[in-house]
Amino acid sequence: MEKNLDSKGRWRNKIVAFRVSPEEAEQIDACVRLSGLSKQDYITKRLTDREIVVQGNPRVYKALRNQMAEIYEELKRLEKCSEENEELLSTLRLIAETLYGLKGENE
């Protein structure tokens, strides 16, 4: 079996594979995007119960911005069903407007 030396000097020659549902895969992919890590590093850290420290970079910023936009759109949809969401929606709207520049895009 071929050995692979990674950037940190570790020999990685074992393969771990498992199946997940499409929904689970989507959730894992979202967590990976928000962590800023590679999928391999994210899963390894989670499975070995090591802390995940997110290092801000443009890729993480974009993932956060997109995730917040999705949440905002879902809350706007729910707003039509219930007025109880108004406080939460206005707080999220403020965050979106100030941090992510979504004011003109989602109104």
N, C-alpha and C positions, 0 to 999 in steps of 0.2 A: 504494500500500500504506500502511495506517495505521501510524503510529509510536506506540510506547508508552514513556513515560518512567517508569522504576522509581523506587523510594524513594531510590536512591543516585545519581540524576541520569543514568542510562544510558539511551540509546535502544535498545530491544529490539524490533526489527521483523523478525527472522529466526526461522523456525521450524525446529527440528531434531526429526525423529521417526524412530523405529525400532521394530522388532518384537522381542519376546522371548518365550520359552516361559513357561508358567504358573509353573514352578519358578524361572526367572530373575526373573520379576516379583515373586514372593514374597520372594526373597533381596534384591532391590533395595529393596522396601518395608520389610523388616526393618532394613536398613542406614539407610534414611532415618529411620525411627522412632527408632533408637538415636542418630542424629546430632543430632537436634533441629532440623535444617534443613528447609526446604521441599524437595520432590523436585527442583524445578528447580535450586535452589542446590546441593543435594548432587551431582547429576549434573554440573552445570557445573564444580564444584570438582574432582570426580574426573577428568573428561575433560581438564581443563587442568592436571592434576597439581599442584593447590594443596592445601595442608594443610587438613585438616578438624579444627577444634577444637570439641569438644563443650561446649556451655554447659549446665550443669545447670539443669533446670527441672522442673516437675511432669510434663510430657509425657514427657521423657526418663526420669525416675525410673520412671514407670509402664511404659514400654517395657522398661526394664532389669529391672524386677520380673517382668513377664510372661515375658520371655525366660529369666530364671533359673528361673522356675517350670516352664517347658517342659523345660528341660535337666534339672532335678531329677526330673521325672516320667519322662523317658526313661531316666535313670540308674537310677531305682527299677525300671523295667521290665527293664533289662539286668541288674540285680542278681540277678534270679531265674535268669538264665542263667549267671552267673559270679560267683564270690566274689572275683575279682581286683579288682573295682571298689570294694570296701569302703572303702579309704582315700580314694579320690576322692569317693565318695558321702558319707562322713562329713565331709569338708572342705566340700563343697557344702552339706550339711545345716546345718553350723555357720553358714555365710554366710547361708543362707536364714533361719535362725532369728533371727540377730542383726540383720541388715540389712533384711530384707523382711517380717518378721513372719509367716512361712509355717508356723510350727511346728504350729499346730492345723489348718491347712487341708490339709496334704498327708501327714499321718501316718495 
